[in-house]
């Protein structure tokens, strides 16, 4: 196998593990989380739900309760070395409390960007940013500079 073929195979494997990371949100399949994340997975900033794969499972559980029909579209994937950048769009119907906002029944969406570092076929570290400010606004939250 040439070095170029090995590099292409590695890039494909890194992209595949990143895509499975988001499939777990849609399906709620905890086995997918265990297959995708390293035991010591670190998220920056830290999740409010806890650390490692168990924290991610709790986050998924909360999102799926709030948006049981949530669909995540992976819009862009860029692989460079052991890192993969992913841009996503999540959509769903707000059907249960989220961040103190009772269910509205409204469709809502939010965008996110992540950079994941992959080692031995699993994500070991993620840097995550999402537009929860925009999401909460869609659900009727109001914001004040004086609050």
Helices and strands as residue ranges (DSSP letters): H 3-27, H 30-36, E 37-44, H 52-66, E 71-80, E 83-93, E 107-119, E 122-130, H 132-138
